């Protein structure tokens, strides 16, 4: 595999604000491929992909987070997390977590720290990706996702036995900067098997409850961080929906390997495209989604996971016109956008 280092990248927190909002100059969408663990950096300007060494990572990474020029990729099989800082000439760091802890969802909190869920020991780990320091706190059962908003950490607990829900999901929360209490307060959720969370442009927390395998009971929980309560539940997401992105138009777009792209209007809090009405690029399901600065959609198509997958680049909703199809690595599973000075 070709190894490249992306040099001269931007680290300043105001990087994205410095760029005009209708340009994708210097923006890349990082696609995590799981078999083997690699990265494909897809230029949002040229729609070309470049393979990047993921520090010889092992395991099957399933999530990724990006902030300005930093990527965080948890490696569940080897209890660690990889950081690539393209603001430091592509420098990378691999940080070990507690043995047997696992590593699921991740959120980058600021210019030096991140949080990652540990589903195997019911904890969440704080990581300083500059120094490599770590510390963990107890959360709820089988944490799968994390989000940071309004100065508060939210950890989404799936409450699983193996892959089967054993009760409703919940969210453990804690104000950042305080001494962690012995037991974190929780927000009960209506759905089960909650595994993904995204903070919307409206500052609300959108949680994807995948439901029970074979039951087709996926749903969306909307949580208001101002009052730390679930305020709306939207049913009809079908069989095991995937991660979501919040589009600047006010639409929540949800990946589904069965239905393609599902759509929720967050202004009216209604399901616009549900089961049987999702957008399926080239007739295929979607494993994950990312957005670029222009609001275009990058939809990951795994294929059969024995050959390279593709990314379908689509125009903004409601059109969803296919603009380009870009080959990436085998079995792409997650994507996040970051900025560089020059696309690879």
HUJOPE-V350073 format. One record per run of one state. SS is the DSSP state (alpha for helix, beta for strand, coil for the rest). FROM is the first residue (numbers start at 1). TO is the last residue. Records with the same first field share a line. If there is no record, write none. Layout:
# HUJOPE-V350073
SS=FROM-TO ; FROM-TO
This chain:
# HUJOPE-V350073
coil=1-14 ; 19-26 ; 35-36 ; 44-48 ; 53-64 ; 68-69 ; 79-79 ; 89-90 ; 97-105 ; 109-112 ; 119-122 ; 129-133 ; 139-142 ; 150-151 ; 158-159 ; 162-163 ; 166-169 ; 176-184 ; 189-193 ; 200-204 ; 210-217 ; 225-228 ; 239-243 ; 247-250 ; 257-259 ; 266-269 ; 274-278 ; 280-280 ; 284-288 ; 292-296 ; 302-307 ; 315-321 ; 331-331 ; 340-344
alpha=15-18 ; 76-78 ; 86-88 ; 281-283
beta=27-34 ; 37-43 ; 49-52 ; 65-67 ; 70-75 ; 80-85 ; 91-96 ; 106-108 ; 113-118 ; 123-128 ; 134-138 ; 143-149 ; 152-157 ; 160-161 ; 164-165 ; 170-175 ; 185-188 ; 194-199 ; 205-209 ; 218-224 ; 229-238 ; 244-246 ; 251-256 ; 260-265 ; 270-273 ; 279-279 ; 289-291 ; 297-301 ; 308-314 ; 322-330 ; 332-339
